[in-house]
Amino acid sequence: MLDWIPFETLGTFGLIGGVLLGFVLLSYGGDQLTKGAIGLADSLKLNPIIIGLTVVSMATSMPEFFTSFTSVSKGSSGLAIGNIVGSNIANIGLIMGFSAVVYPIVIKKRLFIWEGPLLVLVSIMFYWFSSDGKLSQKDGFFLVLYMIVYLYFVIKNARSGQPMEEVEESLKEGKGLTVGASIFFTLLGTALLIVGSEGLVNSSVNLARKFNISETLIGFTMVAIGTSLPELAASIASVLKKEADLLAGNIVGSNLFNILVVGGGISLMKSIEVDVSLFKLEYPSMLLLTIVLCIFFIRHKIVDRIEGAILLTLYFSIIGYSTWISI
């Protein structure tokens, strides 16, 4: 869509501007798509639990999905995989760590009973599927299948238990919209996501080439942080409102969807080449942070300030070392 823009001839500041504009469009586009999707689902009289746990969860993963899909379609699979792995690391290390330092996070029972361990299992499976140097369409099929099974049990459990605060919180925007307005916001959000992802990927790839940096490193650091900005903004808002207990569920859900929806959905459409150098640090780091977080969940049902500081320290150590060995 943006092929008419000569990204390869832009200067450094022009490419940085393209990256920042891409982040803005992705963030705003994701919000509009979520609003429209909630409105459409509400118009169809779907159960609020189904809307919150499927429509909203998938819509909020769309910035990562569109960015990774655009990367793969343009032959920059390293940026796509770096984005998925880097986003999961940023969600745990940066967002969860920062939030816990500001305000200790109480962990709900379902997170340390099954969703936390499930995230560890899915992360190991993602590592295993990628270990042969690619995510095949067969791998993608199984990842998407696990996502469907996961959603089935989440919805089943939610229906039989207490109403979930995350669901109620996620449905504030979009409910009550007319069908026409819902379709408008859905199309607007999709268009912004397409344009934003193309601008971000093209600018990032050319920025990496200009400074002779690997696309994987750009995806793992800058792009991953940028596509995690909506989660960071939501986390800061939750902490300021002293609703940090909602944050842990959002982080775990986001990481699950990054692997199952983004990684699984894209590799189901087209096999993704995986840079084997990621198995030296990035993939093990994602597993390490996921396991550490799960241990924090189980140990005393809270992520306190000290544990938040540990997560932050691990995050910046991983990013710093990854940048150092790549440059």
C-alpha positions as CSV (number, residue, x, y, z in Angstrom):
1,M,0.0,0.0,0.0
2,L,2.9,2.3,0.7
3,D,5.1,1.1,-2.1
4,W,5.0,4.6,-3.6
5,I,7.0,6.0,-0.7
6,P,10.8,5.7,-1.4
7,F,11.7,4.5,2.1
8,E,15.2,3.4,0.9
9,T,16.0,7.0,0.1
10,L,14.8,8.6,3.3
11,G,17.4,9.9,5.8
12,T,17.8,8.7,9.4
13,F,15.3,11.2,10.9
14,G,12.8,10.4,8.1
15,L,13.0,6.7,8.9
16,I,12.7,7.3,12.7
17,G,9.7,9.5,12.0
18,G,8.2,6.6,9.9
19,V,8.7,4.2,12.8
20,L,7.1,6.6,15.3
21,L,4.2,7.3,13.0
22,G,3.8,3.5,12.5
23,F,3.5,3.0,16.3
24,V,0.9,5.8,16.6
25,L,-1.2,4.4,13.7
26,L,-0.9,0.8,15.1
27,S,-2.0,1.9,18.6
28,Y,-4.9,4.1,17.5
29,G,-5.9,1.5,14.8
30,G,-6.0,-1.3,17.4
31,D,-8.2,0.9,19.7
32,Q,-10.6,1.6,16.9
33,L,-10.8,-2.0,15.7
34,T,-11.4,-3.2,19.3
35,K,-14.2,-0.6,19.6
36,G,-15.8,-1.6,16.4
37,A,-15.5,-5.3,17.1
38,I,-17.1,-4.9,20.5
39,G,-19.9,-2.9,18.9
40,L,-20.6,-5.6,16.2
41,A,-20.5,-8.4,18.7
42,D,-22.8,-6.5,21.0
43,S,-25.2,-5.9,18.1
44,L,-25.3,-9.6,17.5
45,K,-26.3,-10.1,21.2
46,L,-23.3,-12.2,22.0
47,N,-22.6,-13.1,25.6
48,P,-20.4,-10.4,27.1
49,I,-18.0,-13.1,28.4
50,I,-17.5,-14.3,24.8
51,I,-17.0,-10.8,23.6
52,G,-14.4,-10.0,26.2
53,L,-12.4,-13.2,26.0
54,T,-12.4,-13.7,22.2
55,V,-13.3,-10.6,20.3
56,V,-11.4,-8.1,22.5
57,S,-8.4,-10.4,23.2
58,M,-7.9,-11.0,19.5
59,A,-8.4,-7.3,18.5
60,T,-5.8,-6.1,21.1
61,S,-3.3,-8.5,19.5
62,M,-3.8,-7.0,16.0
63,P,-0.8,-4.5,16.1
64,E,1.6,-7.5,16.6
65,F,-0.3,-9.6,14.1
66,F,-0.3,-7.0,11.3
67,T,3.3,-6.0,12.0
68,S,4.5,-9.6,11.9
69,F,2.3,-10.5,8.9
70,T,3.6,-7.5,6.9
71,S,7.2,-8.4,7.9
72,V,6.8,-12.0,6.6
73,S,5.1,-11.0,3.4
74,K,8.0,-8.6,2.7
75,G,10.6,-11.3,3.4
76,S,11.6,-9.9,6.8
77,S,10.8,-13.0,8.9
78,G,13.5,-12.1,11.4
79,L,11.6,-8.9,12.3
80,A,8.4,-10.9,12.7
81,I,9.8,-13.5,15.1
82,G,11.8,-10.9,16.9
83,N,8.6,-8.9,17.4
84,I,6.7,-11.9,18.9
85,V,9.5,-13.0,21.2
86,G,10.5,-9.4,22.1
87,S,6.8,-8.5,22.9
88,N,6.5,-11.4,25.3
89,I,9.7,-10.4,27.0
90,A,8.7,-6.7,27.2
91,N,5.2,-7.6,28.6
92,I,6.7,-9.6,31.5
93,G,10.0,-7.8,32.1
94,L,9.2,-4.2,31.3
95,I,5.5,-3.8,31.8
96,M,4.9,-6.3,34.7
97,G,8.2,-5.4,36.3
98,F,7.6,-1.6,36.1
99,S,4.0,-1.9,37.3
100,A,4.9,-4.2,40.3
101,V,7.6,-1.7,41.4
102,V,5.0,1.1,41.4
103,Y,2.2,-1.0,43.0
104,P,2.4,-4.7,44.1
105,I,0.2,-6.9,41.9
106,V,-2.2,-9.4,43.5
107,I,-2.5,-12.6,41.5
108,K,-5.9,-14.2,41.0
109,K,-6.2,-17.9,41.7
110,R,-6.9,-18.9,38.1
111,L,-3.6,-17.4,37.0
112,F,-1.3,-19.5,39.2
113,I,-3.6,-22.6,39.0
114,W,-3.7,-23.0,35.2
115,E,-3.1,-19.9,33.0
116,G,0.4,-19.2,34.3
117,P,1.5,-22.9,33.9
118,L,-0.3,-22.9,30.5
119,L,1.8,-19.9,29.3
120,V,5.0,-21.8,30.3
121,L,3.8,-24.9,28.4
122,V,2.8,-22.9,25.3
123,S,6.2,-21.0,25.4
124,I,8.1,-24.3,25.5
125,M,6.0,-25.6,22.6
126,F,6.7,-22.4,20.6
127,Y,10.4,-22.9,21.4
128,W,10.2,-26.6,20.3
129,F,8.3,-25.8,17.1
130,S,10.9,-23.1,16.1
131,S,14.0,-25.2,17.0
132,D,14.3,-26.6,13.5
133,G,14.7,-23.2,12.0
134,K,11.2,-22.5,10.9
135,L,7.6,-22.3,12.0
136,S,5.8,-24.5,9.4
137,Q,2.2,-24.5,8.4
138,K,1.8,-27.7,10.4
139,D,3.2,-25.9,13.5
140,G,0.8,-23.0,12.9
141,F,-2.2,-25.4,12.7
142,F,-1.4,-26.9,16.1
143,L,-0.8,-23.5,17.6
144,V,-4.2,-22.2,16.3
145,L,-5.8,-25.4,17.5
146,Y,-4.5,-24.9,21.0
147,M,-5.8,-21.4,20.9
148,I,-9.3,-22.6,20.1
149,V,-9.2,-25.2,22.9
150,Y,-7.9,-22.6,25.3
151,L,-10.7,-20.2,24.5
152,Y,-13.3,-23.0,24.8
153,F,-12.2,-23.8,28.3
154,V,-11.8,-20.1,29.3
155,I,-15.3,-19.3,28.2
156,K,-16.7,-22.5,29.8
157,N,-15.1,-21.7,33.1
158,A,-16.1,-18.1,33.0
159,R,-19.7,-18.9,32.4
160,S,-19.8,-21.3,35.3
161,G,-18.0,-19.0,37.7
162,Q,-18.0,-15.4,38.9
163,P,-18.2,-12.6,36.4
164,M,-14.7,-11.7,35.3
165,E,-13.5,-8.1,36.0
166,E,-11.3,-8.2,33.0
167,V,-14.3,-8.8,30.8
168,E,-16.3,-6.0,32.3
169,E,-13.4,-3.6,32.0
170,S,-12.7,-4.5,28.4
171,L,-16.3,-3.8,27.3
172,K,-16.6,-0.2,28.4
173,E,-15.9,1.1,24.9
174,G,-17.9,-0.1,21.9
175,K,-21.1,-1.2,23.6
176,G,-24.2,0.6,22.5
177,L,-22.8,1.6,19.1
178,T,-25.0,1.3,16.0
179,V,-24.2,-1.4,13.4
180,G,-23.1,1.3,11.0
181,A,-20.8,3.0,13.5
182,S,-19.4,-0.4,14.5
183,I,-18.6,-1.3,10.9
184,F,-17.0,2.2,10.4
185,F,-14.7,1.8,13.4
186,T,-13.8,-1.8,12.4
187,L,-12.9,-0.7,8.9
188,L,-11.1,2.4,10.1
189,G,-9.1,0.4,12.6
190,T,-8.1,-2.2,10.0
191,A,-7.0,0.4,7.5
192,L,-4.9,2.2,10.2
193,L,-3.3,-1.2,11.2
194,I,-2.4,-2.0,7.6
195,V,-0.9,1.5,6.9
196,G,0.8,1.6,10.3
197,S,2.3,-1.9,10.0
198,E,3.6,-1.2,6.5
199,G,5.1,2.2,7.5
200,L,6.7,0.6,10.6
201,V,8.1,-2.4,8.8
202,N,9.5,-0.5,5.8
203,S,11.0,2.2,8.1
204,S,12.5,-0.4,10.5
205,V,14.0,-2.6,7.7
206,N,15.7,0.4,6.0
207,L,16.8,1.8,9.4
208,A,18.4,-1.6,10.1
209,R,20.1,-1.6,6.7
210,K,21.4,1.9,7.1
211,F,23.2,1.1,10.4
212,N,24.0,-2.5,9.4
213,I,21.9,-3.9,12.3
214,S,20.0,-7.2,11.9
215,E,16.3,-7.0,11.3
216,T,15.8,-9.5,14.1
217,L,17.4,-7.1,16.7
218,I,15.2,-4.3,15.4
219,G,12.1,-6.6,15.8
220,F,13.2,-7.8,19.2
221,T,13.9,-4.4,20.7
222,M,12.3,-1.3,19.0
223,V,9.4,-2.9,17.2
224,A,8.5,-5.2,20.1
225,I,8.5,-2.3,22.5
226,G,6.4,-0.2,20.1
227,T,3.8,-2.8,19.5
228,S,3.6,-3.3,23.3
229,L,2.8,0.4,23.9
230,P,-1.0,-0.2,24.2
231,E,-0.3,-2.8,27.0
232,L,2.1,-0.4,28.7
233,A,-0.4,2.5,28.5
234,A,-3.2,0.2,29.9
235,S,-0.8,-1.0,32.6
236,I,0.0,2.5,33.8
237,A,-3.7,3.4,33.8
238,S,-4.4,0.3,35.9
239,V,-1.7,1.1,38.4
240,L,-2.8,4.7,38.7
241,K,-6.4,3.5,39.4
242,K,-5.0,0.9,41.8
243,E,-6.5,-1.9,39.7
244,A,-3.2,-3.6,39.2
245,D,-4.8,-7.0,39.9
246,L,-6.3,-6.9,36.4
247,L,-2.9,-6.4,34.9
248,A,-1.5,-9.9,35.4
249,G,-4.4,-11.5,33.6
250,N,-3.9,-9.0,30.7
251,I,-0.2,-9.8,30.5
252,V,-0.6,-13.6,30.5
253,G,-3.5,-13.3,28.0
254,S,-1.5,-11.0,25.7
255,N,1.6,-13.4,25.7
256,L,-0.6,-16.4,25.0
257,F,-2.2,-14.6,22.1
258,N,1.1,-13.4,20.7
259,I,2.2,-17.0,20.4
260,L,-1.0,-18.7,19.5
261,V,-2.7,-16.0,17.4
262,V,0.2,-14.1,15.9
263,G,2.8,-16.9,15.6
264,G,0.2,-19.6,14.9
265,G,-2.0,-17.6,12.6
266,I,0.7,-16.3,10.4
267,S,2.7,-19.5,10.1
268,L,-0.6,-21.3,9.3
269,M,-0.8,-19.0,6.2
270,K,2.8,-19.1,5.4
271,S,5.9,-20.9,6.9
272,I,8.2,-18.5,8.8
273,E,11.9,-18.8,8.7
274,V,13.5,-18.5,12.2
275,D,16.9,-17.1,12.8
276,V,18.8,-19.8,14.7
277,S,20.9,-17.2,16.5
278,L,17.7,-16.4,18.5
279,F,18.3,-19.7,20.4
280,K,21.5,-18.3,22.0
281,L,19.7,-15.7,24.0
282,E,16.2,-14.5,22.9
283,Y,14.2,-17.7,23.0
284,P,15.8,-18.9,26.3
285,S,15.2,-15.4,27.8
286,M,11.5,-15.6,26.9
287,L,11.3,-19.0,28.6
288,L,13.3,-17.8,31.6
289,L,11.1,-14.7,32.2
290,T,7.9,-16.8,31.7
291,I,9.0,-19.4,34.2
292,V,10.3,-16.8,36.8
293,L,6.9,-15.0,36.5
294,C,5.0,-18.2,37.1
295,I,7.2,-19.0,40.1
296,F,6.3,-15.5,41.5
297,F,2.6,-16.3,40.9
298,I,2.7,-19.6,42.7
299,R,5.1,-18.6,45.6
300,H,2.9,-16.2,47.5
301,K,0.2,-15.1,45.1
302,I,1.6,-11.6,44.6
303,V,4.3,-9.9,42.5
304,D,5.8,-7.4,45.0
305,R,8.2,-4.5,44.4
306,I,11.4,-6.6,44.9
307,E,10.1,-9.1,42.3
308,G,9.2,-6.3,40.0
309,A,12.7,-4.9,40.3
310,I,14.1,-8.4,39.5
311,L,11.9,-8.6,36.3
312,L,13.0,-5.1,35.2
313,T,16.7,-6.0,35.8
314,L,16.4,-9.2,33.8
315,Y,14.6,-7.3,31.0
316,F,17.2,-4.5,30.6
317,S,20.1,-7.1,31.0
318,I,18.6,-9.2,28.2
319,I,18.0,-6.2,25.9
320,G,21.5,-4.8,26.6
321,Y,23.3,-8.1,26.1
322,S,21.3,-8.8,22.9
323,T,22.2,-5.4,21.5
324,W,25.8,-5.8,22.5
325,I,26.4,-9.2,20.8
326,S,24.4,-8.1,17.7
327,I,26.4,-4.9,17.2
